[in-house]
């Protein structure tokens, strides 16, 4: 698979977990409009990109050790399978509380919105766990080690985050309160499918390399 597409899909698998960043984008879109939600999303994309670059550099070195290869294979694959089951289970739970709109809220400055998304992405527990246990190994194995391959991957990763941010902001702005429960269910279903795909990818690559 092309490294750009791999990066794009990996970014989506991270974004589709309904966490604090997505909640912030939806909240900002409903309260202050699409532009505000997109600024939060743009900031989060740069935050995720920081972790992706660190994973690309650090894990490439660590994966030279056989023990690290075994750990990332077994732990990463198991965690991905667990996340797939978790997302599939969550897909059947309908969201009960619609988003609230603040009628007299004052829109924050653009820099504040961007910084909010950046800080939330860097501080998100689910993002940290994803990059530490799963993302690092997947990112390191997605490229051939060349600078061009790494750049294509990171471009795809960033594009995936932007595409997701645009989608979720537009959906929240135009019909989030009506489609909220079904929208979240759909996110969980797609997330489960992506986690399962990457679990098979990690376990299959590990088996071919280590056994």
Backbone as CSV, one residue per row, in Angstrom:
resi,resn,N_x,N_y,N_z,CA_x,CA_y,CA_z,C_x,C_y,C_z
1,UNK,0.851,-1.196,0.000,0.000,0.000,0.000,0.885,1.243,0.000
2,UNK,0.504,2.246,-0.767,1.257,3.481,-0.840,1.383,4.111,0.542
3,UNK,2.550,4.684,0.842,2.787,5.215,2.181,1.881,6.405,2.488
4,UNK,1.504,7.166,1.453,0.589,8.292,1.678,-0.763,7.790,2.166
5,UNK,-1.274,6.750,1.514,-2.569,6.179,1.908,-2.469,5.549,3.288
6,UNK,-1.349,4.875,3.563,-1.151,4.285,4.885,-1.176,5.359,5.965
7,UNK,-0.467,6.450,5.716,-0.485,7.552,6.665,-1.869,8.142,6.838
8,UNK,-2.599,8.260,5.746,-3.966,8.792,5.785,-4.863,7.911,6.653
9,UNK,-4.796,6.594,6.440,-5.638,5.671,7.190,-5.228,5.587,8.659
10,UNK,-3.929,5.641,8.917,-3.475,5.630,10.310,-3.976,6.862,11.055
11,UNK,-3.950,8.000,10.388,-4.459,9.223,11.005,-5.942,9.096,11.317
12,UNK,-6.695,8.499,10.394,-8.125,8.307,10.627,-8.374,7.371,11.800
13,UNK,-7.562,6.314,11.908,-7.758,5.368,13.009,-7.531,6.040,14.357
14,UNK,-6.654,7.033,14.388,-6.433,7.804,15.617,-7.582,8.772,15.865
15,UNK,-8.011,9.465,14.809,-9.040,10.502,14.963,-10.412,9.932,15.295
16,UNK,-10.709,8.736,14.811,-12.066,8.202,14.939,-12.431,7.796,16.356
17,UNK,-11.456,7.694,17.238,-11.788,7.446,18.640,-12.435,8.711,19.203
18,UNK,-13.674,8.590,19.707,-14.391,9.764,20.193,-13.769,10.219,21.499
19,UNK,-12.812,11.132,21.413,-12.101,11.599,22.590,-12.245,13.096,22.780
20,UNK,-11.329,13.660,23.579,-11.465,15.057,23.966,-11.295,16.010,22.787
21,UNK,-10.476,15.643,21.796,-10.272,16.536,20.660,-11.529,16.622,19.811
22,UNK,-12.130,15.481,19.523,-13.358,15.484,18.721,-14.490,16.203,19.439
23,UNK,-14.578,16.002,20.740,-15.601,16.695,21.518,-15.384,18.207,21.447
24,UNK,-14.124,18.639,21.518,-13.818,20.068,21.445,-14.178,20.644,20.078
25,UNK,-13.922,19.899,19.007,-14.275,20.373,17.671,-15.786,20.509,17.516
26,UNK,-16.508,19.495,17.976,-17.966,19.534,17.881,-18.523,20.683,18.709
27,UNK,-18.003,20.828,19.907,-18.472,21.892,20.804,-18.219,23.271,20.200
28,UNK,-17.015,23.495,19.662,-16.684,24.787,19.070,-17.525,25.071,17.829
29,UNK,-17.794,24.031,17.037,-18.603,24.211,15.831,-20.029,24.593,16.174
30,UNK,-20.600,23.935,17.165,-21.980,24.217,17.542,-22.121,25.590,18.190
31,UNK,-21.102,26.001,18.940,-21.196,27.268,19.662,-20.786,28.476,18.820
32,UNK,-19.733,28.287,17.989,-19.139,29.445,17.329,-19.060,29.341,15.814
33,UNK,-19.497,28.228,15.234,-19.467,28.087,13.784,-18.360,27.180,13.287
34,UNK,-18.409,26.899,11.977,-17.480,25.945,11.385,-16.032,26.406,11.473
35,UNK,-15.797,27.704,11.273,-14.420,28.213,11.276,-13.741,27.933,12.617
36,UNK,-14.463,28.113,13.693,-13.895,27.863,15.017,-13.562,26.390,15.199
37,UNK,-14.483,25.526,14.777,-14.223,24.091,14.878,-13.032,23.662,14.043
38,UNK,-12.894,24.249,12.844,-11.771,23.900,11.976,-10.438,24.361,12.564
39,UNK,-10.430,25.494,13.230,-9.198,25.967,13.862,-8.758,25.022,14.987
40,UNK,-9.725,24.533,15.770,-9.403,23.542,16.797,-8.860,22.274,16.145
41,UNK,-9.504,21.836,15.064,-9.046,20.647,14.354,-7.666,20.822,13.749
42,UNK,-7.394,22.011,13.202,-6.073,22.267,12.613,-4.991,22.195,13.677
43,UNK,-5.266,22.771,14.832,-4.299,22.686,15.922,-4.032,21.250,16.346
44,UNK,-5.091,20.445,16.407,-4.920,19.043,16.794,-4.110,18.267,15.755
45,UNK,-4.244,18.637,14.472,-3.476,17.966,13.421,-1.979,18.188,13.618
46,UNK,-1.604,19.405,13.986,-0.190,19.684,14.235,0.302,18.957,15.495
47,UNK,-0.563,18.837,16.506,-0.193,18.086,17.690,0.060,16.621,17.378
48,UNK,-0.825,16.024,16.587,-0.639,14.626,16.191,0.610,14.467,15.329
49,UNK,0.881,15.482,14.493,2.057,15.411,13.623,3.344,15.393,14.437
50,UNK,3.369,16.113,15.547,4.541,16.100,16.431,4.806,14.686,16.926
51,UNK,3.761,14.009,17.394,3.917,12.638,17.886,4.314,11.691,16.748
52,UNK,3.760,11.922,15.550,4.082,11.061,14.416,5.558,11.169,14.046
53,UNK,6.093,12.391,14.061,7.511,12.584,13.739,8.397,11.934,14.798
54,UNK,8.047,12.122,16.067,8.817,11.493,17.144,8.779,9.972,17.039
55,UNK,7.599,9.431,16.700,7.481,7.984,16.549,8.300,7.491,15.374
56,UNK,8.283,8.254,14.281,9.012,7.860,13.076,10.509,7.800,13.336
57,UNK,11.023,8.731,14.110,12.454,8.778,14.400,12.825,7.771,15.493
58,UNK,12.101,7.813,16.605,12.461,6.985,17.746,12.251,5.503,17.543
59,UNK,11.090,5.127,17.021,10.796,3.708,16.881,11.645,3.053,15.802
60,UNK,12.075,3.817,14.802,12.941,3.243,13.773,14.251,2.752,14.381
61,UNK,14.739,3.472,15.387,15.973,3.063,16.062,15.730,1.898,17.014
62,UNK,14.637,1.999,17.779,14.358,0.958,18.764,14.038,-0.384,18.119
63,UNK,13.418,-0.353,16.946,13.007,-1.601,16.299,14.184,-2.402,15.747
64,UNK,15.388,-1.873,15.880,16.560,-2.660,15.499,16.828,-3.779,16.505
65,UNK,16.266,-3.650,17.717,16.457,-4.661,18.754,15.338,-5.707,18.677
66,UNK,15.728,-6.982,18.714,14.774,-8.078,18.574,13.723,-8.068,19.689
67,UNK,14.126,-7.762,20.913,13.178,-7.741,22.035,12.084,-6.705,21.812
68,UNK,12.474,-5.544,21.286,11.487,-4.486,21.011,10.529,-4.929,19.903
69,UNK,11.050,-5.649,18.921,10.194,-6.156,17.846,9.123,-7.104,18.388
70,UNK,9.536,-7.993,19.307,8.566,-8.913,19.904,7.525,-8.170,20.720
71,UNK,7.952,-7.167,21.487,7.016,-6.415,22.326,6.005,-5.660,21.476
72,UNK,6.501,-4.951,20.456,5.580,-4.184,19.611,4.640,-5.100,18.834
73,UNK,5.126,-6.282,18.465,4.274,-7.214,17.732,3.143,-7.717,18.616
74,UNK,3.509,-8.255,19.779,2.506,-8.869,20.647,1.617,-7.832,21.345
75,UNK,2.257,-6.828,21.959,1.472,-5.820,22.684,0.662,-4.960,21.727
76,UNK,1.297,-4.505,20.655,0.586,-3.665,19.692,-0.574,-4.387,19.030
77,UNK,-0.341,-5.613,18.592,-1.411,-6.379,17.956,-2.560,-6.665,18.890
78,UNK,-2.226,-7.044,20.139,-3.269,-7.322,21.132,-4.085,-6.074,21.448
79,UNK,-3.397,-4.934,21.607,-4.103,-3.689,21.907,-5.020,-3.271,20.768
80,UNK,-4.570,-3.464,19.552,-5.413,-3.127,18.404,-6.663,-3.998,18.356
81,UNK,-6.506,-5.281,18.646,-7.675,-6.161,18.682,-8.635,-5.735,19.788
82,UNK,-8.086,-5.368,20.951,-8.930,-4.914,22.061,-9.678,-3.646,21.696
83,UNK,-8.990,-2.711,21.017,-9.635,-1.471,20.598,-10.729,-1.741,19.565
84,UNK,-10.494,-2.705,18.671,-11.512,-3.045,17.688,-12.772,-3.576,18.367
85,UNK,-12.585,-4.455,19.358,-13.735,-4.991,20.093,-14.435,-3.880,20.877
86,UNK,-13.641,-3.013,21.508,-14.198,-1.905,22.284,-15.037,-0.978,21.408
87,UNK,-14.516,-0.626,20.235,-15.249,0.269,19.334,-16.501,-0.399,18.790
88,UNK,-16.406,-1.703,18.499,-17.585,-2.413,18.006,-18.681,-2.441,19.065
89,UNK,-18.280,-2.627,20.325,-19.253,-2.633,21.411,-19.878,-1.249,21.598
90,UNK,-19.042,-0.224,21.526,-19.548,1.138,21.698,-20.466,1.562,20.555
91,UNK,-20.290,0.938,19.392,-21.111,1.302,18.242,-22.591,1.036,18.472
92,UNK,-22.886,0.132,19.389,-24.280,-0.239,19.637,-24.896,0.573,20.775
93,UNK,-24.146,1.501,21.289,-24.697,2.386,22.320,-25.059,3.734,21.701
94,UNK,-26.272,4.079,21.766,-26.708,5.362,21.207,-26.378,6.487,22.177
95,UNK,-25.884,7.579,21.623,-25.615,8.754,22.461,-26.939,9.338,22.933
96,UNK,-27.047,9.633,24.224,-28.304,10.083,24.822,-28.386,11.590,25.015
97,UNK,-27.229,12.252,25.070,-27.258,13.679,25.374,-26.849,14.489,24.156
98,UNK,-27.766,15.268,23.580,-27.414,16.115,22.444,-26.492,17.243,22.863
99,UNK,-25.733,17.727,21.893,-24.820,18.826,22.193,-25.602,20.080,22.544
100,UNK,-25.087,20.856,23.478,-25.724,22.083,23.919,-25.124,23.273,23.182
101,UNK,-25.981,24.192,22.838,-25.542,25.376,22.121,-25.634,26.573,23.037
102,UNK,-24.558,27.327,23.160,-24.570,28.523,23.990,-24.957,29.708,23.137
103,UNK,-26.143,30.242,23.355,-26.656,31.265,22.480,-25.898,32.566,22.523
104,UNK,-25.321,32.915,23.637,-24.654,34.206,23.746,-23.146,34.074,23.909
105,UNK,-22.594,32.936,23.509,-21.168,32.721,23.687,-20.373,33.627,22.759
106,UNK,-19.249,34.148,23.241,-18.368,34.996,22.457,-17.279,34.124,21.855
107,UNK,-17.052,34.250,20.540,-16.075,33.401,19.875,-14.664,33.772,20.297
108,UNK,-13.883,32.768,20.751,-12.488,33.032,21.131,-11.672,33.464,19.922
109,UNK,-10.489,33.987,20.171,-9.596,34.382,19.090,-9.090,33.146,18.354
110,UNK,-8.685,33.363,17.093,-8.221,32.255,16.258,-7.040,31.547,16.886
111,UNK,-6.097,32.325,17.444,-4.923,31.709,18.060,-5.316,30.859,19.255
112,UNK,-6.288,31.312,20.019,-6.744,30.548,21.181,-7.357,29.222,20.750
113,UNK,-8.148,29.250,19.691,-8.778,28.032,19.194,-7.729,27.050,18.676
114,UNK,-6.749,27.569,17.908,-5.675,26.717,17.385,-4.883,26.103,18.526
115,UNK,-4.495,26.935,19.486,-3.711,26.432,20.630,-4.498,25.418,21.452
116,UNK,-5.815,25.610,21.530,-6.638,24.651,22.264,-6.571,23.277,21.614
117,UNK,-6.704,23.237,20.291,-6.619,21.956,19.587,-5.244,21.326,19.711
118,UNK,-4.188,22.163,19.615,-2.819,21.658,19.725,-2.567,21.041,21.095
119,UNK,-2.942,21.759,22.152,-2.706,21.284,23.506,-3.539,20.039,23.829
120,UNK,-4.779,20.009,23.349,-5.622,18.844,23.595,-5.048,17.598,22.927
121,UNK,-4.525,17.763,21.714,-3.939,16.621,21.010,-2.694,16.110,21.728
122,UNK,-1.860,17.031,22.195,-0.633,16.636,22.881,-0.904,16.031,24.252
123,UNK,-2.033,16.421,24.856,-2.344,15.946,26.210,-3.362,14.818,26.242
124,UNK,-3.910,14.462,25.086,-4.962,13.450,25.045,-4.432,12.086,25.494
125,UNK,-5.022,11.484,26.524,-4.561,10.159,26.981,-4.664,9.094,25.897
126,UNK,-5.744,9.137,25.106,-5.911,8.124,24.062,-4.854,8.285,22.972
127,UNK,-4.474,9.533,22.662,-3.437,9.762,21.655,-2.078,9.269,22.138
128,UNK,-1.755,9.583,23.391,-0.478,9.151,23.956,-0.380,7.627,23.962
129,UNK,-1.465,6.965,24.383,-1.485,5.501,24.408,-1.344,4.934,23.008
130,UNK,-2.047,5.540,22.048,-2.027,5.051,20.671,-0.623,5.135,20.088
131,UNK,0.028,6.279,20.246,1.363,6.444,19.685,2.402,5.592,20.411
132,UNK,2.262,5.472,21.733,3.253,4.728,22.509,3.188,3.232,22.236
133,UNK,1.972,2.680,22.181,1.827,1.222,22.097,1.594,0.718,20.683
134,UNK,1.042,1.555,19.816,0.643,1.080,18.495,1.230,1.924,17.381
135,UNK,0.975,3.214,17.433,1.327,4.091,16.327,2.795,4.086,15.978
136,UNK,3.667,4.076,16.999,5.091,4.111,16.728,5.559,2.961,15.856
137,UNK,5.121,1.751,16.199,5.527,0.574,15.427,4.949,0.605,14.017
138,UNK,3.693,0.975,13.899,3.063,1.037,12.582,3.723,2.094,11.707
139,UNK,4.008,3.245,12.285,4.621,4.330,11.524,6.028,3.937,11.068
140,UNK,6.781,3.321,11.972,8.141,2.925,11.626,8.156,1.898,10.492
141,UNK,7.177,1.009,10.469,7.121,-0.030,9.440,6.455,0.436,8.153
142,UNK,5.871,1.631,8.163,5.122,2.106,7.000,6.025,2.678,5.917
143,UNK,7.251,3.060,6.266,8.156,3.668,5.299,9.344,2.747,5.040
144,UNK,10.088,3.075,3.977,11.267,2.271,3.640,12.552,2.864,4.217
145,UNK,12.395,3.886,5.060,13.561,4.495,5.690,14.101,5.710,4.971
146,UNK,13.646,5.972,3.756,14.126,7.126,3.007,13.382,8.389,3.424
147,UNK,14.008,9.537,3.153,13.389,10.815,3.504,12.112,11.045,2.688
148,UNK,12.143,10.670,1.421,10.966,10.861,0.576,9.774,10.051,1.051
149,UNK,10.039,8.809,1.449,8.963,7.960,1.961,8.383,8.522,3.247
150,UNK,9.257,9.030,4.130,8.796,9.610,5.387,7.942,10.847,5.143
151,UNK,8.364,11.682,4.182,7.599,12.898,3.875,6.230,12.547,3.317
152,UNK,6.172,11.569,2.422,4.877,11.158,1.856,3.958,10.617,2.948
153,UNK,4.530,9.848,3.860,3.728,9.307,4.947,3.175,10.419,5.828
154,UNK,4.034,11.358,6.216,3.599,12.445,7.089,2.570,13.338,6.403
155,UNK,2.713,13.532,5.092,1.715,14.306,4.343,0.371,13.587,4.369
156,UNK,0.394,12.280,4.180,-0.842,11.511,4.250,-1.436,11.529,5.635
157,UNK,-0.583,11.449,6.645,-1.044,11.488,8.026,-1.715,12.818,8.341
158,UNK,-1.088,13.911,7.906,-1.649,15.240,8.143,-2.946,15.427,7.349
159,UNK,-2.962,14.935,6.103,-4.163,15.058,5.274,-5.329,14.288,5.869
160,UNK,-5.048,13.137,6.470,-6.110,12.370,7.111,-6.731,13.122,8.264
161,UNK,-5.872,13.789,9.067,-6.384,14.586,10.174,-7.220,15.755,9.704
162,UNK,-6.771,16.423,8.631,-7.527,17.550,8.093,-8.870,17.098,7.516
163,UNK,-8.855,15.964,6.809,-10.095,15.450,6.224,-11.107,15.105,7.309
164,UNK,-10.623,14.453,8.369,-11.519,14.094,9.466,-12.059,15.336,10.166
165,UNK,-11.179,16.310,10.413,-11.606,17.537,11.084,-12.675,18.258,10.269
166,UNK,-12.465,18.341,8.956,-13.441,19.009,8.090,-14.777,18.283,8.110
167,UNK,-14.701,16.955,8.072,-15.931,16.159,8.061,-16.729,16.300,9.344
168,UNK,-16.038,16.153,10.483,-16.755,16.172,11.748,-17.280,17.581,12.060
169,UNK,-16.539,18.614,11.667,-16.991,19.987,11.901,-18.216,20.300,11.048
170,UNK,-18.180,19.917,9.759,-19.320,20.177,8.891,-20.562,19.420,9.360
171,UNK,-20.358,18.187,9.782,-21.480,17.388,10.264,-22.067,17.980,11.536
172,UNK,-21.197,18.377,12.455,-21.673,18.963,13.711,-22.397,20.275,13.466
173,UNK,-21.867,21.080,12.547,-22.451,22.397,12.304,-23.825,22.305,11.642
174,UNK,-23.968,21.398,10.692,-25.202,21.338,9.912,-26.270,20.423,10.490
175,UNK,-25.882,19.442,11.252,-26.921,18.548,11.760,-26.512,17.692,12.927
176,UNK,-25.509,18.167,13.677,-24.996,17.347,14.770,-26.014,17.030,15.833
177,UNK,-26.868,17.982,16.134,-27.829,17.746,17.209,-28.894,16.732,16.811
178,UNK,-29.204,16.660,15.519,-30.209,15.706,15.042,-29.611,14.327,14.811
179,UNK,-28.423,14.299,14.202,-27.803,13.025,13.835,-26.768,12.556,14.846
180,UNK,-26.647,13.253,15.971,-25.608,12.942,16.950,-25.463,11.479,17.308
181,UNK,-26.497,10.809,17.810,-26.356,9.403,18.208,-25.929,8.503,17.057
182,UNK,-26.551,8.636,15.889,-26.192,7.789,14.745,-24.793,8.129,14.243
183,UNK,-24.434,9.400,14.285,-23.111,9.820,13.847,-22.030,9.168,14.696
184,UNK,-22.215,9.187,16.011,-21.229,8.584,16.912,-21.170,7.070,16.715
185,UNK,-22.316,6.449,16.500,-22.327,5.007,16.224,-21.522,4.694,14.964
186,UNK,-21.724,5.511,13.928,-20.984,5.300,12.684,-19.485,5.446,12.882
187,UNK,-19.088,6.441,13.685,-17.663,6.633,13.983,-17.073,5.400,14.654
188,UNK,-17.802,4.853,15.593,-17.310,3.670,16.310,-17.197,2.460,15.379
189,UNK,-18.155,2.301,14.483,-18.110,1.177,13.551,-16.906,1.282,12.611
190,UNK,-16.703,2.463,12.040,-15.570,2.655,11.139,-14.264,2.506,11.899
191,UNK,-14.218,3.024,13.122,-13.029,2.893,13.952,-12.719,1.432,14.233
192,UNK,-13.742,0.645,14.540,-13.546,-0.786,14.808,-12.956,-1.486,13.589
193,UNK,-13.466,-1.140,12.402,-12.968,-1.764,11.177,-11.502,-1.409,10.938
194,UNK,-11.130,-0.150,11.175,-9.752,0.271,10.972,-8.815,-0.388,11.987
195,UNK,-9.239,-0.439,13.244,-8.417,-1.092,14.260,-8.208,-2.567,13.928
196,UNK,-9.255,-3.242,13.451,-9.134,-4.650,13.087,-8.178,-4.827,11.916
197,UNK,-8.271,-3.932,10.936,-7.376,-4.002,9.773,-5.913,-3.881,10.199
198,UNK,-5.616,-2.890,11.044,-4.237,-2.686,11.461,-3.771,-3.768,12.430
199,UNK,-4.685,-4.379,13.171,-4.315,-5.499,14.026,-3.835,-6.675,13.170
200,UNK,-4.576,-6.970,12.119,-4.178,-8.043,11.194,-2.852,-7.699,10.543
201,UNK,-2.656,-6.407,10.200,-1.418,-5.980,9.561,-0.226,-6.162,10.497
202,UNK,-0.363,-5.716,11.749,0.733,-5.818,12.718,1.058,-7.272,13.027
203,UNK,0.027,-8.075,13.316,0.249,-9.478,13.670,0.821,-10.254,12.489
204,UNK,0.333,-9.957,11.287,0.842,-10.655,10.103,2.302,-10.306,9.811
205,UNK,2.637,-9.024,9.873,4.024,-8.614,9.646,4.960,-9.190,10.708
206,UNK,4.482,-9.197,11.969,5.301,-9.744,13.040,5.555,-11.228,12.871
207,UNK,4.528,-11.961,12.462,4.685,-13.396,12.260,5.668,-13.708,11.150
208,UNK,5.598,-12.937,10.059,6.514,-13.178,8.937,7.949,-12.802,9.289
209,UNK,8.109,-11.786,10.139,9.454,-11.299,10.456,10.124,-12.105,11.568
210,UNK,9.382,-12.472,12.587,9.971,-13.053,13.797,9.886,-14.572,13.867
211,UNK,8.963,-15.194,13.137,8.784,-16.643,13.250,9.432,-17.368,12.074
